[in-house]
């Protein structure tokens, strides 16, 4: 039982790590590039779903 709790905690930490990394990368983008991304919501949607896919792969 304790082993399963640690496994779930490890998965949670991996997911949080991926999300945190993605947020930091997006915050570090140059303003000119982030303005361009804001004008193209399709690219932002693709980035969101690719991050979501990576998190799902970690949990499986």
Protein Blocks (a to p, Z undefined) as FASTA:
>chain_A
ZZmmmmmmmmmmmmmmmmmmmmmmmmmpcfklmmmmmmmmmlmmmmmmmmmmmmmmmmZZ
